[in-house]
Amino acid sequence: MSLTPDIRWIDTPEALDAACAEVADAAVIALDTEFFREKTFHPVPALIQFSAGGPAWLVDPLAVECTDAFRRLLGEGPLKLLHASSEDLEVLAHWADGPVAPLVDTQIAQSLLGEDAAMGYQRLVQYWTGETLPKDETRSDWLVRPLSDSQCLYAALDVVFLLKVWECQREALERLGRMAWLEEDCGELVAQALRSNETDGQWYRRHRQLWRLSPRQTEAYRLLTTWREGEARRRNLPRGWLVSDRVLFGIAERMPENRFLLAEVDEIKPSLIKRDGDTLLAMVKQAKQVEESSLPPVLSSPMEPAFKRRLKALKRVVNEVAERLGLAPEVLLRRRDLEALVAADLEGESLPLPTGWRGDLLSTGLATALSEVNAE
């Protein structure tokens, strides 16, 4: 394939609609974005790239808003190819105000072929085509105008090779009978891209030390992180600029009753206390008033021998299946999911066993492993 593709610049609605008409009947479209988000919660779109095998179209979102034609192209019709798409989906959702579907993420596709579960784009292209792509503009400032020839080439190459890569991946996945796995995983990716208040309310579960908190402290941390997610989005600030997880966790640990006690939390900034102190204290107070029956359960410590035994048994099941399939264990099940299974078993709750193709491969073995440990 050529390292000097036909590049077309788009900076008017008419040009964007014309490009959409040209690729509307394509079976597959490769997509990518360049963006900036160091000072904002929402990514600032700097460039949208797409190709259906002909020209590489470079859309300037600083000059043109998303049109209905491009919005339809994203949400209907051709299969869209992206690589490591989570942030790109966020950029496109913010700019186009709509979903991207149907979708294939070529990084996920590669992980289901038994390769590096997080293979980068340049390495992926080299793996399937033998071509070495330039890396000069990896950390480029994509908000400057005009973009240099080197930037435009780099951006175009980000999409033109995806089509060839996907052709090779699809053949390999079909040969292994894993296309349904990819469709399921990419469908879940599209669903996750549609953020909601429910997603905000689950942020607290990401903290690795959550087990150190009491149920009431956990409820406070849940309220605090849910508030932070909504406020960061509303104010369009990075989460850490508003308030970090570390500070919110410290507030939950101390459960302060007034501003003087709030000020004793490690790393808390006076500006945060001045601006949002009353709100933070109100959430702590709310957590203190929640009925015992409505609080989150006591979480098991991962340091306890009982926890470690169960986690080891579950890892053994996952590792055996992963080895048989030639996959990385984390592609089958993340450590967080294994820990959730252990916690549920120790607390006598229903096991959150995997579903879909992972459930078919793992659920029976995981449940059996826990039963055997409990019988010891």
N, C-alpha and C positions, 0 to 999 in steps of 0.2 A: 504493500500500500504506500501511497505517496505521503511524504512528510511536508508537502507544499500543497495543501488542499485549496479549493476554490472558496474564498471567504467573502461573505456578503454582510455588510453592516446595515443594521436596521435602527432608524431613529425617528420614524413617523408611523402613525397608526396605519396609513395606507400601505406602507412597505411591509409591516407586520402581517396585515391581512393577506397581502399577496403571497407572502412566504407560506402562510398557513394553507392557502388554497393549493399551493404547489405540492405540499406534502400530505394533503388531506387523505389521499387514497393509499398512502404507504401502510405497510403491515407493521412496521416497527420504526420508532423514532428515538434517537439517542438524545438525552438531555443532560445539561449540567448548569451550574451557576457559580458565579463569583460574588462574594458579599463581604460586608464589614460589620462587625458587631461588638467591638471592644468597649463602646460607650453606651450601648443600648441593649434592652432586653430583646426587642425584635431585630432580626438581621436586616441590614440595609442592603437591598439588592444593588449590585454594581454591574452585573452582566448576566444575560441569559443566553445559553448556547443550545442549538439543536441542529440535528441533521438526520436525513432519511436516506443517506447514501449518496446524495448529490452534494450541493454546496453545504458549507458550514455557516449557518445563520447566527450572527452575533447581535443580540437585541440589547439596546442601551436603555435600561429602565430609568435612568436619570432624565431621559428625554421623552420617553413615550410610556404611557400607561398601558396596562394589559387591556387588550380588546376582547370582545365577545368571541371572535373567531379563535384566538389563542386559548381562551378559557375553555372553549369546547374541545379544542385539540388536546388539552391536558386532561380533561375529565371524561372524554369519550373516545371511541374509535381506536386508533393505533395503539399497540403496546408501547409503553414508554420504558426506555432503558436508562437507569442511573447507576452510579457506582458509589457505595457508602452514602446512601441517599438521605439519611435522617435530617441533616441540616438543609440539604437542598429542598427537601419536601417542605420544610418550615419556611424557607425563602419563597418558594413558589406559592405556598398557601397564603402568605402575607401579601405578596405582590398581586397574585391573580385572584385571591379570595375564593379559592375552590380547591378541590382535591386533585390528585394526580393518580389516574387509574385508567386501564389496568397497568400494572407496574411490575418490572423485574429489576431487582437490585443485583448487579453482577458480582458484588462482594459476597452477598449471601449465596448466590449460585456457586461461587468458587468454594465456599466453605462446605457445601454439600457434596463437593467432588473430592473431599478429603485433603484439600490443600490448606494453606494458612487461612485461618478463620477471619483474619483482618488484612488480607493482602491489599496493598496499595495499587492505585491505577497504573502507574508506570511499570511496576513489576508484573501486573496482570497482563498488560499489553506485550511485554517482552516474553512472558511465559507462552502466550498463544500465538504471537505473530513473529517473534524474534526481533522486533523493532525496539530501539532504545529512544524514548521520547526525551526532549529537552526538559530540564528542571529549573532553568534560569529564573523563571517568573513565579516560582512557588509562593514566595512571600511578597509578591508585587502589590503595589497600591492600585487597586482596581477602580478606585473612585476618581482618579485623575483623568482629564480629557485634554487632548486626544490620547487614546491608548497607543502605545508604540507598536510597530510591526511585530516585534518579538512577543508582546503580550497577546496580540490578536492571534498569532500562530499558535501559541501555547494554549489559548482558550479553545481554538478550533480543534486542535488535536485531542482535546479532552472528550470530544464527542465522535469524531470520525472513526476512531478505532473501536469504539464500543460495539458497533454493529458486527464487526468481524469477530470480536471476542465472544459476543453472545451467540453467534452462529456455531462456534466451536463448543461453547459451554452447553448449548441446547442439545447438540448431538451426543455429548458425553452423558448428560443427565438422562436423556431418553434411553441410552444404552444401559444405564444402571437402574432404570425404572424409578427415578427420583424427581421427575417433573412435578408430580402432585405435591411433593414436599415443598418445592420452591414456590408453587402457587399459593400454598397455605401460608408459608412464612411471609411472602410479600403482601398477601392480603391482610395479614396482621399488622404489617408495617404501615400500610395505608390507614388502617383503623387507628393506630397509635398516633399518627400525624395529626389527627383531628383532636386537638386539645380540648379539654373540658374542665369544669369545676371538679368533677370526680377525679380527674388526673391530678389536679392540684392537691386534693385531699389525701392522695396516696404518697406524696413526696416524702413525708416523714419516714416511711418504711425503708428509704434508701440508706439511712444512717447505720453504719456498721456496729455502733455501740449502743443501739437502742435497748438492748437487753439490760443495760446498767440502770435504766430508769424504772421507777415504780409505775404502776398503771396510771396514777393520777399525773405524774410527771410526763408520761408518754402522751396523755391526752393534751396536756399543755403544749408539748412540742408539736403535736399534730395541728392544733389550732394556730400556733405561731407560724409554722411553715406554710399552711394553707393561706393564711393572710399574706405572707411574704410573696407567694407566687402571684396572687391576684394583684397586689400592689406594684410589684416589679413590672408586671405587664401593663398595668394602667399608667404608671409613670414612665414606662419605657426606659427602665434602668436595668443594668446587669444585677443579678441577684446579690452578688457580693457587694455591690455599691450601696444597695439598700441596707442589707444586713446579712451576714454570713450564717451558714448552718452552724458553725462553731459557736457563735454568740447565741443563737436561738436555743441551741442545746444547753448552753450554760444557764440561760434564763429558766429553762425547764427544770434543770437540776436544782437551782436555788429557790424557785417559786417565790420571788420577791413580792412583798406586800406594798412597797412604796418606792419612790424614786431614789431614796438614799440606798436602799438594799439593791435596787436595780443597777445602780452605779458601781456596785462591787463585783458585778459579773466581769470575768476576764475579757479583755479586748473590746468591751462595749465603748462606743464613742459618745461623748457628750452631745454631739449634734443629733444622734439617734434618740437619746433620752429627751432632748428638748422638743424634737419634732414629733416622735411617735411613742414617747414613754407612757403616756396615759393609755394608749391603745394596747401596748404590750402588757401593761399591768391588768387591764380589763380582761384580757384573754387568760392570764394566769388565774385571776379571780373566777372566771367562768369555769375553768378546769377544776378548781377547788370545790365548786358547787355541783358538779355532775354526780348523779346518783352512782353508788358503788356498782350496781348491776349494769350500768351503761359504760363503764370504763373498759379500756382494752385489757386483755388478759395479761397476767404476769408472764414475761418472756423468759425462756430457759437460757441459762448462761452457756455459751459455746465452750467454756472452759471446763465444764463439769464432765466427769468420766462418762456418764450416761449419754450425754450429747455427743461426745467424741466417738463412742462406740457405734452409735446409729449413723453418724455422718460417714464413718469409715465403711460401714456395710453398704450404704447407698452409693458411695463413690465406686466401690468394687463393681456393683451392678452396671453403672454407667460406663466405667472404663472397659469392662468386658464387651459390652455392646459396641462401644466406639471402636475398639480394636478390631472387632469382627467386620465392621462396616468401613474401616479405614478413615474414620472421622476424628476430629479433635473432640475430646469429652465435653468441652464447653459449648460445642454446637448442639449437643443433645440436651444438656441441662446445665444451667448456671449454678454456681455455688449458692447464690441467694435462694434459688428454688429448692436446692437440697436442704438448706438450713430451715426453710419454711416447712418442709416435710418432717424434719426431726422435731421441730418445735410443736407441730400439731400432734405428733405421736406422743410426745411427753406430756402434752396437756390434755390428751384424751379426746381431741377434736377430729373431725373428718379430715382425711388426708387430702391435701391439694395436689393430687396426682396429675401428671401432664395429660393433655388431651391431644387429639389429632394424631398425626403420624408418630409423634414422640410417645404419645400414650400407648399406641399399638406396640411400640418396641420396648417400652420401659415399665409401664404401670404395674403389670403383674410381678415382675422381678423386684421392683421397689417395695411393693406391699409385702411380698414374701420375705424380703430381707429384714424389714422391720418386725414382722411377726416372729422370725427366728431369734432376733436379738431379745425381744420381749420374753421369749420362752426360756432363755438361758438362766 
